[in-house]
Amino acid sequence: MAPSSYTRLILQERPKGMINAKTFRRDEAPVSELSAGPGQVVVKMVYISLDPTQRIWMRDEPSYLPPVQIGEVMRAIGVGAVVKVGPNTNLSPGDYVTGFLGLQEYAVVPAQQVHKIDLVPGTELIDFLGPLGVSGGLTAYFGLFEVAKIKKGETIVVSTAAGSVGSLVVQFAKQAGARVVGITGDDDKARYVKNELGADIVYNYKKPSWKDQFDDQVGQADVYFENVGSDITDFMLTRLKTFGRIAVCGVISEYNVEEGQNVGIRNYIQICLRRLRVQGFIVTDYASKFPDAYKEIGSWLESGSLEREYHVVEGLENAGDSLNLLFTGENKGKLILKVAEPGGEKV
Ligand SMILES: NC(=O)c1ccc[n+]([C@@H]2O[C@H](COP(=O)([O-])OP(=O)(O)OC[C@H]3O[C@@H](n4cnc5c(N)ncnc54)[C@H](OP(=O)(O)O)[C@@H]3O)[C@@H](O)[C@H]2O)c1
């Protein structure tokens, strides 16, 4: 039987530190009110991406996207099925789509703001938040090839190597013929990055000996793929070759701290002394090239040459606690919230 109401999570209070029980308010709305106006579609959500950047969107600070306002549905990338279409749309009921759909069970959005998913051989719906996801594989792809400009034979160091972006950077860099050094915060994750993702060397940064081992085994690297900030970045600034490159994808150690309490960079001078090229990026900078990435990553998936790991949590009510896993390091692979079974989409 179709549900009479659906749930959405409203940003109620901006967290200080970790997300807590007051951060989101559960709002129930009648399913009967879901209708698609001109140019709109109603999407039944299946999977929702849980991303570190959602913690940035909760802050009342200028950023690459406007902050989510108190009282608004929390912004989130998701995948789901179109269940209703309004006039003047180019989508049909049953089409799968992805885009900014929010932390909710149904979304009413302009059809032009979502991307239609083509499930090519070797792919499943969930992959459009993983290797084919904008905040997953596409971020890894453009960060590695367009920003870091990795070349065959170079040594690249990748932080959060067992996570969503990092695990794909490791694999894409190996495919490109680089020597890959992973950094992660857990022995089990380190084994996964080495044995299953194929990194050449992996360090657990929580073990004090890792820096000495790095000096013995790696010495200096050509590229650092930056996802964390803090002490790891300071160390890497002193372990890059002259004219080395840093692709700044994210700085997760700073998302939960209040303004002025971030650790910052102490070895800033190294950028000058080593003539480093440091470039930040947001994946959407490369939106015009997304079709190329879908094609190439899709072909790697089809040939079975990409490992992917999903950490799936069920139920919208678990969104807040689950988001915190990204900051405690308890996720392995891409963290995803499942809100409905794929394939059973009816209003
Ligand atoms: N620029 C863009 O367009 C873009 C797009 C997507 C993501 N990103 C960025 O990419 C980075 C990774 O995101 P993701 O979605 O792939 O997350 P993820 O790696 O799947 O999960 C986050 C991981 O970060 C590590 N971590 C958390 N707090 C840390 C700390 N204080 N110090 C060191 N490591 C810490 C933990 O791994 P360990 O157990 O290994 O410590 C945790 O599992 C983030 O900085 C994110 O903002 C950027």
The ligand as a Gaussian input file, in Angstrom:
#p B3LYP/6-31G(d) Opt

LIG

0 1
 N       36.343000      19.589000      -4.136000
 C       35.248000      18.874000      -4.383000
 O       34.507000      19.119000      -5.338000
 C       34.940000      17.721000      -3.479000
 C       33.898000      16.814000      -3.776000
 C       33.695000      15.722000      -2.920000
 C       34.491000      15.558000      -1.785000
 N       35.458000      16.483000      -1.521000
 C       36.331000      16.351000      -0.346000
 O       37.000000      15.109000      -0.406000
 C       37.352000      14.710000       0.928000
 C       36.915000      13.266000       1.130000
 O       35.496000      13.206000       1.031000
 P       34.770000      11.796000       0.902000
 O       33.355000      12.042000       0.573000
 O       35.574000      10.936000       0.024000
 O       34.834000      11.262000       2.400000
 P       35.417000       9.867000       2.886000
 O       36.873000       9.842000       2.604000
 O       34.579000       8.764000       2.372000
 O       35.169000       9.953000       4.453000
 C       35.833000      10.888000       5.230000
 C       37.138000      10.296000       5.828000
 O       37.961000      11.393000       6.227000
 C       38.860000      10.941000       7.218000
 N       38.906000      11.940000       8.287000
 C       37.869000      12.459000       8.983000
 N       38.299000      13.386000       9.856000
 C       39.650000      13.444000       9.706000
 C       40.669000      14.214000      10.338000
 N       40.404000      15.115000      11.297000
 N       41.943000      14.015000       9.941000
 C       42.239000      13.107000       8.974000
 N       41.313000      12.357000       8.351000
 C       40.040000      12.529000       8.712000
 C       38.334000       9.589000       7.713000
 O       39.134000       8.574000       7.127000
 P       40.381000       7.916000       7.905000
 O       39.838000       6.783000       8.716000
 O       41.274000       7.470000       6.818000
 O       40.967000       8.989000       8.778000
 C       36.950000       9.503000       7.103000
 O       36.541000       8.190000       6.857000
 C       36.684000      15.704000       1.864000
 O       37.620000      16.675000       2.250000
 C       35.616000      16.328000       0.987000
 O       35.225000      17.610000       1.411000
 C       35.684000      17.543000      -2.341000

